[in-house]
Amino acid sequence: MRTLSTLTRRQLMKTAGACVMPLLVPRALRAQNTAEVVRHLPLSIGNAPELPLPEGLVTGFGRFGWRSFGVGGEPVVLKGFVGETSIPDGADCRLRLTNAVDVRDDHAFEAATPDGRSLGTLIVRYAALFQVQEMRLTVEQARAVLRQGIVLKMVKGSRPVWFFAPSPEANPSPDALQLPHVLVATVADAAAQFEQRMRGLVMLQGCGWQSGCVSEGLLDLAEKRQDAALFEAVDRYLGMYFTGDGVEFQSPRSARVKDKVGGIEEPLPWATLARRRPDHPALEIGRKFLSSSGISKDLESPAKELTTEGCYTVAYPMAELARVLKRPELAELALRHLEARKKANVHDGDIYQRAALEGSKRLRNWARGACWYYNGIVRTLQALDDPAAAKAWQTEIRRVADLLMKQQREDGLWGNFIHDPASAADTSGSAGLAAALARAHTSGWLGENAKQAAQRTLTGLTRHLTPDGLLAGAAQSNKGGDALQKGDYRTIYQMGMGLKMQLMAAL
């Protein structure tokens, strides 16, 4: 088996192409695919005005030849599918587009056929780079789109939104699911489809906490199953960001980053790299960033505002790098960060995503905020493998577990605000919280009831899979503010699929 260390850049690009994806899928799943119970029928670009990107932004993986098109106030025409377009009555049909640039506003796009027949409105709110957007279609609407094409026009939003376009010269090519298409599904095994999706480039995310959720989940599953194809998927995934001697990527804000870490939410992929490639030169880039004075400056100051993300995106990568590079000072820093964030972000038993020991507090018991806190604690302690440190954290690990199991809903998930089961569920946060429970159980820190709670979550998540195996029902990125989190807007979010993979591996 070739690993990231033995693949040349050209070989990596060849193996990353969509043409080899079926080879990585078990025979039973390939049979599902050949039965065509799930089809992704491509749409091509008919007419799209050239729109310049805002200064400082780049589209996702433009360096690999991935193209994009913008949709603004002028109509954009997508051509229909050339080929067999029969759609059986009762099929599940959806229009799909994938974001090529980070979105920081609330947008709406009017969709119609070229002859003026209204199809509905595609809502895109504060979308992340590489996020898959969809709008449901009736069977009749889907037939019309495939015959005639579709016209999109922005009717709400401050600036155009860019989506990935067919890229015939790209190497590797985008996943079919990342390009404009109409999903047509009849009877499908969503769990089996998930197994296919998690091996593909549709899992790509903005490099940082989002891509790290995916790469960690892929590696967890590969290690548990000892699955050569999954190990290759991990290497391919890392190879989209890490070069032979460094790193180059689009940040979650769609800025180009080369051979550096852009901020405290970006080090998570370095944890996966350390686990998979402990000799990779880019580890030194991560070590320098995590060791820099600015990361830990005033960490214990009562007025210092901290986020729970730092438990997962800072402390955990510190622990992994400390282990593989044999740097005990990073292990000490990791524990400092955990302790500082416990003091700053936990008040009267509640977990606040952003808070200070003395000062403001924000997003009380927000599911993903609690996930970053709890998953970060558990994974950091497991990576450090320090019995004394683990013992010191037992009280907090059990306290949070008690809170989670008390507030878990009948469907196995948690409300987006854990203390309020009536709030709309968040599949991504639920997956991460359950993964932490299951991992803590595996380490002997929690009882069998924690594992059972995690299993209920996995069952509940399955009900939120699309017919082709993407995980829907995720709360959108919190860049939209508290109001967006308190609402019921939910979306497909691949980083949530990564957290689900972590849960699958932990059970």
Secondary structure, DSSP 8 states (H G I E B T S, - for coil): ---TTT--HHHHHHHHSGGGGGGGS-HHHHHHHHTTSEEEEE-EEEE-------TT---TTGGGT-EEEEESSS-EEEE--SS-----TT-EEEEEEEBSS---SEEEEEEE-TT--EEEEEEEES--TT-EEEEEE-HHHHHHHHHH-EEEEEEE-SS-EEEEE--TT-SS---GGGSSEEEEESS--HHHHHHHHTTSGGG---TTHHHHHHHHHHHHHHHHHT-HHHHHHHHHHHHTTB-SSSBEEE-TTS-EEESS--STTS-HHHHHHHHH-TT-TTHHHHHHHHHSHHHHTTTT-TT--EETHHIIIIIHHHHHHHHHHT-HHHHHHHHHHHHHHHHHHEETTEEEEEE-SSS-EEEETBHHHHHHHHHHHHHHHHHHT-HHHHHHTHHHHHHHHHHHHHH--TTS--BSBTT-TTS-B-HHHHHHHHHHHHHHHHTTSS-HHHHHHHHHHHHHHHTTB-TTS-B--EE--GGG-HHHHHS--EE--HHHHHHHHHHHHH-
